[in-house]
Amino acid sequence: MRKSSIVLLGICAVIVLGLLAAYYSQLHSSHELTTARATAKIHLLEVAVRNKDIGYIMSQVDDSPNVRIAHMRPDKLRQVLASAFAAMHSPQADVHNISVVNNGATVVVSGDLVVKDGGPDFSSAVSSGHLTLYYHRINTPVLFGLFHQPHWRIFSADWNGDNPNDYGSY
């Protein structure tokens, strides 16, 4: 056997062992949305608002046709966010009093949300209210469909603050 064939077989063996290790680590990892993980997700959404990152915010929303976020379809939510972020100088979202209720297949995360806008010489509260996010777990294929990785996505949200359709329109 030639030396190049042995090297090629060694590389293939390393790849197979890496795939097996990834598979077994996925089998034994926890896929539950705990209070700590839910709070971290909320914090990342706050950072996304601060950075005006519509892409990250929408990546947390399930893309099923029956999804409604504050009575809006995801495409309408994207338009509202774009309009609001264009009108705001430096948006900031703060969520307080976060509570997490795990109902098995659904996790309900709620808290008090205050959206502020600020600039070099001003700061004002734009909206405030109670936000409730409903998460469910979806399995997405990874590594060419060899594995399925669970992700928690928002499939519904309730908001008792101002009408979100009015954001950014003057």
C-alpha positions as a Markdown table, in Angstrom:
| # | Residue | x | y | z |
|---|---|---|---|---|
| 1 | Met | 0.0 | 0.0 | 0.0 |
| 2 | Arg | 1.3 | 3.4 | -0.9 |
| 3 | Lys | 2.0 | 6.1 | 1.7 |
| 4 | Ser | -0.6 | 8.5 | 0.3 |
| 5 | Ser | -3.3 | 5.7 | 0.6 |
| 6 | Ile | -2.5 | 5.3 | 4.3 |
| 7 | Val | -2.7 | 9.0 | 4.9 |
| 8 | Leu | -6.1 | 9.1 | 3.1 |
| 9 | Leu | -7.4 | 6.2 | 5.2 |
| 10 | Gly | -6.2 | 8.0 | 8.4 |
| 11 | Ile | -8.0 | 11.2 | 7.5 |
| 12 | Cys | -11.2 | 9.2 | 6.8 |
| 13 | Ala | -10.9 | 7.5 | 10.1 |
| 14 | Val | -10.5 | 10.8 | 11.9 |
| 15 | Ile | -13.6 | 12.2 | 10.2 |
| 16 | Val | -15.7 | 9.1 | 11.1 |
| 17 | Leu | -14.6 | 9.3 | 14.7 |
| 18 | Gly | -15.4 | 13.0 | 14.8 |
| 19 | Leu | -18.9 | 12.3 | 13.5 |
| 20 | Leu | -19.5 | 9.6 | 16.0 |
| 21 | Ala | -18.3 | 11.8 | 18.8 |
| 22 | Ala | -20.6 | 14.6 | 17.7 |
| 23 | Tyr | -23.5 | 12.1 | 17.5 |
| 24 | Tyr | -23.0 | 10.7 | 21.0 |
| 25 | Ser | -22.5 | 14.1 | 22.5 |
| 26 | Gln | -25.8 | 15.2 | 21.0 |
| 27 | Leu | -27.6 | 12.2 | 22.4 |
| 28 | His | -26.5 | 12.9 | 26.0 |
| 29 | Ser | -26.9 | 16.7 | 26.0 |
| 30 | Ser | -29.9 | 18.4 | 27.6 |
| 31 | His | -32.3 | 19.9 | 25.2 |
| 32 | Glu | -34.6 | 21.5 | 27.7 |
| 33 | Leu | -35.2 | 25.3 | 27.8 |
| 34 | Thr | -34.3 | 26.0 | 31.4 |
| 35 | Thr | -34.7 | 29.3 | 33.2 |
| 36 | Ala | -31.1 | 30.1 | 32.7 |
| 37 | Arg | -31.2 | 29.4 | 28.9 |
| 38 | Ala | -34.5 | 31.3 | 28.5 |
| 39 | Thr | -33.0 | 34.3 | 30.3 |
| 40 | Ala | -29.9 | 34.1 | 28.1 |
| 41 | Lys | -32.2 | 34.1 | 25.0 |
| 42 | Ile | -34.0 | 37.2 | 26.3 |
| 43 | His | -30.6 | 38.9 | 26.9 |
| 44 | Leu | -29.5 | 38.1 | 23.3 |
| 45 | Leu | -32.7 | 39.6 | 22.0 |
| 46 | Glu | -32.0 | 42.7 | 24.0 |
| 47 | Val | -28.6 | 42.9 | 22.4 |
| 48 | Ala | -30.1 | 42.4 | 19.0 |
| 49 | Val | -32.5 | 45.3 | 19.6 |
| 50 | Arg | -29.6 | 47.5 | 20.7 |
| 51 | Asn | -27.7 | 46.5 | 17.5 |
| 52 | Lys | -30.8 | 46.8 | 15.3 |
| 53 | Asp | -30.2 | 43.2 | 14.2 |
| 54 | Ile | -33.5 | 42.2 | 12.6 |
| 55 | Gly | -31.9 | 39.1 | 11.2 |
| 56 | Tyr | -31.1 | 37.7 | 14.6 |
| 57 | Ile | -34.5 | 38.6 | 16.0 |
| 58 | Met | -36.3 | 36.9 | 13.1 |
| 59 | Ser | -34.1 | 33.8 | 13.4 |
| 60 | Gln | -35.6 | 33.3 | 16.8 |
| 61 | Val | -39.1 | 33.2 | 15.3 |
| 62 | Asp | -40.5 | 30.0 | 13.8 |
| 63 | Asp | -41.3 | 30.3 | 10.1 |
| 64 | Ser | -44.4 | 28.2 | 10.1 |
| 65 | Pro | -47.4 | 29.8 | 8.4 |
| 66 | Asn | -49.6 | 29.8 | 11.5 |
| 67 | Val | -47.1 | 31.8 | 13.6 |
| 68 | Arg | -48.4 | 35.1 | 15.1 |
| 69 | Ile | -46.3 | 37.5 | 17.1 |
| 70 | Ala | -48.5 | 40.2 | 18.7 |
| 71 | His | -51.2 | 39.3 | 16.1 |
| 72 | Met | -48.7 | 39.8 | 13.2 |
| 73 | Arg | -47.3 | 37.3 | 10.7 |
| 74 | Pro | -43.5 | 37.2 | 10.7 |
| 75 | Asp | -43.2 | 39.1 | 7.4 |
| 76 | Lys | -45.3 | 42.0 | 8.9 |
| 77 | Leu | -43.1 | 41.8 | 12.1 |
| 78 | Arg | -40.0 | 42.2 | 10.0 |
| 79 | Gln | -41.5 | 45.3 | 8.3 |
| 80 | Val | -42.5 | 46.8 | 11.7 |
| 81 | Leu | -39.0 | 46.2 | 13.1 |
| 82 | Ala | -37.4 | 47.8 | 10.1 |
| 83 | Ser | -39.6 | 50.8 | 10.3 |
| 84 | Ala | -39.1 | 51.2 | 14.0 |
| 85 | Phe | -35.3 | 50.8 | 13.9 |
| 86 | Ala | -35.1 | 53.3 | 11.0 |
| 87 | Ala | -37.0 | 55.9 | 13.1 |
| 88 | Met | -35.1 | 55.3 | 16.3 |
| 89 | His | -31.6 | 56.7 | 17.0 |
| 90 | Ser | -30.4 | 54.2 | 19.6 |
| 91 | Pro | -33.0 | 51.6 | 20.6 |
| 92 | Gln | -32.7 | 49.7 | 23.8 |
| 93 | Ala | -35.0 | 47.0 | 25.2 |
| 94 | Asp | -35.0 | 46.0 | 28.9 |
| 95 | Val | -36.9 | 43.0 | 30.2 |
| 96 | His | -37.4 | 42.7 | 33.9 |
| 97 | Asn | -39.3 | 40.2 | 36.1 |
| 98 | Ile | -38.7 | 37.3 | 33.8 |
| 99 | Ser | -40.6 | 34.2 | 34.6 |
| 100 | Val | -40.4 | 30.8 | 32.8 |
| 101 | Val | -43.0 | 28.1 | 32.9 |
| 102 | Asn | -42.2 | 24.8 | 31.2 |
| 103 | Asn | -45.3 | 22.9 | 30.0 |
| 104 | Gly | -43.4 | 20.1 | 28.4 |
| 105 | Ala | -43.5 | 20.8 | 24.7 |
| 106 | Thr | -44.1 | 24.5 | 25.2 |
| 107 | Val | -42.2 | 26.9 | 27.3 |
| 108 | Val | -43.8 | 30.2 | 28.3 |
| 109 | Val | -41.3 | 33.1 | 29.0 |
| 110 | Ser | -42.8 | 36.4 | 30.2 |
| 111 | Gly | -41.6 | 39.6 | 31.6 |
| 112 | Asp | -42.0 | 43.4 | 31.7 |
| 113 | Leu | -40.6 | 45.0 | 28.6 |
| 114 | Val | -39.5 | 48.7 | 28.3 |
| 115 | Val | -38.4 | 49.9 | 24.9 |
| 116 | Lys | -36.3 | 53.2 | 25.0 |
| 117 | Asp | -34.7 | 55.4 | 22.4 |
| 118 | Gly | -31.7 | 57.5 | 23.2 |
| 119 | Gly | -29.2 | 59.7 | 21.6 |
| 120 | Pro | -26.3 | 62.0 | 22.6 |
| 121 | Asp | -28.6 | 64.5 | 24.3 |
| 122 | Phe | -31.9 | 62.7 | 24.9 |
| 123 | Ser | -33.5 | 59.5 | 26.2 |
| 124 | Ser | -37.1 | 58.6 | 26.1 |
| 125 | Ala | -39.3 | 55.6 | 26.8 |
| 126 | Val | -41.0 | 54.5 | 23.5 |
| 127 | Ser | -43.2 | 51.8 | 24.9 |
| 128 | Ser | -43.7 | 49.5 | 27.9 |
| 129 | Gly | -45.9 | 46.6 | 28.7 |
| 130 | His | -46.0 | 42.9 | 29.6 |
| 131 | Leu | -44.5 | 40.5 | 27.0 |
| 132 | Thr | -45.2 | 36.8 | 26.8 |
| 133 | Leu | -43.3 | 34.6 | 24.5 |
| 134 | Tyr | -44.3 | 31.0 | 23.7 |
| 135 | Tyr | -41.5 | 28.7 | 22.6 |
| 136 | His | -41.7 | 25.3 | 21.1 |
| 137 | Arg | -38.9 | 22.9 | 20.2 |
| 138 | Ile | -38.2 | 22.1 | 16.5 |
| 139 | Asn | -35.6 | 19.7 | 15.2 |
| 140 | Thr | -33.5 | 21.0 | 12.4 |
| 141 | Pro | -31.3 | 18.8 | 10.3 |
| 142 | Val | -27.6 | 19.4 | 10.5 |
| 143 | Leu | -24.5 | 18.0 | 8.8 |
| 144 | Phe | -26.3 | 17.0 | 5.6 |
| 145 | Gly | -29.2 | 15.6 | 7.5 |
| 146 | Leu | -27.2 | 13.1 | 9.4 |
| 147 | Phe | -28.2 | 14.6 | 12.8 |
| 148 | His | -31.1 | 16.6 | 14.0 |
| 149 | Gln | -30.5 | 19.4 | 16.4 |
| 150 | Pro | -33.3 | 20.8 | 18.6 |
| 151 | His | -33.8 | 24.5 | 18.6 |
| 152 | Trp | -36.3 | 26.5 | 20.6 |
| 153 | Arg | -38.3 | 29.0 | 18.5 |
| 154 | Ile | -41.0 | 31.5 | 19.3 |
| 155 | Phe | -44.3 | 30.5 | 17.7 |
| 156 | Ser | -46.5 | 33.1 | 19.4 |
| 157 | Ala | -46.2 | 36.2 | 21.5 |
| 158 | Asp | -48.6 | 38.4 | 23.4 |
| 159 | Trp | -48.0 | 42.1 | 24.2 |
| 160 | Asn | -50.3 | 44.3 | 26.2 |
| 161 | Gly | -48.4 | 47.6 | 25.5 |
| 162 | Asp | -48.8 | 50.0 | 22.6 |
| 163 | Asn | -49.9 | 48.8 | 19.2 |
| 164 | Pro | -46.7 | 47.6 | 17.5 |
| 165 | Asn | -48.1 | 48.5 | 14.1 |
| 166 | Asp | -47.7 | 52.2 | 15.0 |
| 167 | Tyr | -43.9 | 52.0 | 15.6 |
| 168 | Gly | -41.9 | 54.1 | 13.2 |
| 169 | Ser | -44.8 | 55.8 | 11.5 |
| 170 | Tyr | -45.2 | 59.5 | 12.1 |
